[in-house]
Amino acid sequence: MEGQHQRIASRRGRIIYRLGEMRTTLLVAFVALSLPGTAGAVNTMSLHNMPINYMTDEDKEILKAAVVDALERKRDGESMRWENPKTGAHGDLLPRASFNSDGQACRDLEVANSARGRDNRIVVTLCKQADGEWKISPQ
């Protein structure tokens, strides 16, 4: 339900709280992309009309590579666009803030995606792990 806390349990037993349906849905979408180190979420409601559900495997790979590139190379406030010219799927990534949390480099990333007429915009926090992989922060 929009505006209420949603709870998603990961395989590692962590509980991730996100406000509102859009945040929960994007979290599930990132998990669906299999960002390294993320565990599978159990709540898939609302995914049906999200852009990720209409993306090809190639779209998802391009998006995944763009997310890592934005996190690694873009300054806060510097956006980058990703696009698959074959399908028309596209989006914009905007690192909004960089900070340290428990000794890890973290970034708030605004993600706007579009695929087959479906649009979504959300902000997620990702932290760089000791092995160099970016993982969604449980906050």
C-alpha positions as CSV (number, residue, x, y, z in Angstrom):
1,M,0.0,0.0,0.0
2,E,1.3,3.4,-1.0
3,G,2.9,5.3,1.9
4,Q,3.0,2.4,4.3
5,H,6.1,0.4,5.3
6,Q,6.6,-2.7,3.3
7,R,8.7,-5.6,4.6
8,I,10.9,-7.8,2.5
9,A,12.9,-10.6,4.0
10,S,16.2,-11.7,2.4
11,R,17.7,-15.2,2.4
12,R,20.3,-14.0,4.8
13,G,17.6,-13.1,7.4
14,R,18.0,-9.3,7.1
15,I,14.8,-7.3,7.0
16,I,14.7,-4.5,4.5
17,Y,12.2,-1.7,5.0
18,R,11.2,0.6,2.2
19,L,8.5,3.2,2.2
20,G,5.8,2.8,-0.4
21,E,5.1,0.5,-3.2
22,M,7.5,2.1,-5.7
23,R,10.5,1.6,-3.4
24,T,9.6,-2.0,-2.8
25,T,9.0,-2.6,-6.5
26,L,12.4,-1.2,-7.5
27,L,14.1,-3.1,-4.8
28,V,12.6,-6.3,-6.2
29,A,13.6,-5.1,-9.7
30,F,17.2,-4.7,-8.7
31,V,17.1,-8.2,-7.1
32,A,15.7,-9.5,-10.3
33,L,18.7,-8.0,-12.1
34,S,20.9,-10.1,-9.8
35,L,23.2,-7.4,-8.7
36,P,26.1,-9.2,-7.2
37,G,25.7,-10.0,-3.5
38,T,21.9,-9.3,-3.3
39,A,19.6,-12.0,-1.9
40,G,16.3,-12.9,-3.4
41,A,13.3,-11.0,-2.2
42,V,10.0,-12.6,-1.4
43,N,7.6,-9.8,-2.3
44,T,6.9,-9.6,-6.1
45,M,3.6,-7.8,-6.0
46,S,3.4,-4.7,-8.2
47,L,6.2,-6.0,-10.5
48,H,3.7,-6.7,-13.2
49,N,3.5,-3.2,-14.6
50,M,7.1,-2.2,-13.9
51,P,9.6,-1.5,-16.7
52,I,11.9,-4.3,-15.6
53,N,9.1,-6.8,-16.4
54,Y,9.1,-5.6,-20.0
55,M,12.9,-5.6,-20.5
56,T,14.8,-8.2,-22.4
57,D,17.9,-9.9,-21.0
58,E,20.0,-7.6,-23.1
59,D,18.2,-4.5,-21.6
60,K,18.9,-5.8,-18.1
61,E,22.6,-6.4,-18.8
62,I,22.9,-2.9,-20.3
63,L,21.1,-1.4,-17.2
64,K,23.3,-3.4,-14.8
65,A,26.5,-2.3,-16.5
66,A,25.3,1.3,-16.5
67,V,24.4,1.2,-12.7
68,V,27.9,0.0,-11.9
69,D,29.4,2.6,-14.2
70,A,27.4,5.4,-12.6
71,L,28.3,4.3,-9.1
72,E,32.0,4.0,-10.0
73,R,32.6,6.9,-12.3
74,K,30.0,9.7,-11.9
75,R,30.2,12.5,-9.4
76,D,27.2,13.4,-7.3
77,G,24.7,15.3,-9.5
78,E,26.2,14.0,-12.7
79,S,23.7,11.9,-14.6
80,M,24.1,9.3,-17.3
81,R,21.7,7.8,-19.7
82,W,21.5,4.1,-20.7
83,E,19.7,2.8,-23.7
84,N,19.2,-0.3,-25.8
85,P,18.6,1.0,-29.4
86,K,17.3,-2.5,-30.4
87,T,14.4,-2.4,-28.0
88,G,14.0,1.3,-27.1
89,A,14.4,0.5,-23.4
90,H,16.2,3.4,-21.7
91,G,16.8,5.2,-18.5
92,D,18.7,7.8,-16.5
93,L,20.9,7.3,-13.5
94,L,21.8,10.1,-11.1
95,P,24.1,9.6,-8.2
96,R,22.7,12.0,-5.6
97,A,24.9,11.6,-2.5
98,S,28.1,9.8,-1.5
99,F,28.8,8.8,2.1
100,N,30.4,6.2,4.4
101,S,28.4,3.8,6.4
102,D,30.1,1.2,8.7
103,G,33.3,1.7,6.8
104,Q,31.8,1.2,3.4
105,A,31.5,3.7,0.5
106,C,27.8,4.2,-0.2
107,R,25.8,6.2,-2.7
108,D,22.2,7.2,-3.2
109,L,21.3,6.5,-6.8
110,E,18.2,7.9,-8.5
111,V,17.1,5.4,-11.2
112,A,14.5,6.2,-13.9
113,N,13.7,3.4,-16.3
114,S,11.4,3.0,-19.3
115,A,10.5,0.0,-21.3
116,R,7.5,-0.6,-23.6
117,G,5.6,2.4,-22.3
118,R,6.2,1.6,-18.6
119,D,8.1,4.2,-16.5
120,N,9.5,4.1,-13.0
121,R,11.6,6.5,-10.9
122,I,13.1,5.6,-7.6
123,V,16.1,6.3,-5.3
124,V,18.1,3.4,-3.8
125,T,21.1,3.3,-1.5
126,L,23.9,1.0,-2.6
127,C,27.2,0.3,-0.7
128,K,30.4,-1.1,-2.0
129,Q,31.5,-4.3,-0.4
130,A,35.0,-5.4,0.5
131,D,35.1,-7.5,-2.7
132,G,34.3,-4.4,-4.8
133,E,30.7,-5.3,-5.6
134,W,27.8,-2.9,-5.0
135,K,24.9,-4.1,-2.9
136,I,21.6,-2.6,-2.0
137,S,21.9,-1.3,1.6
138,P,19.4,-2.7,4.1
139,Q,19.2,0.7,5.9
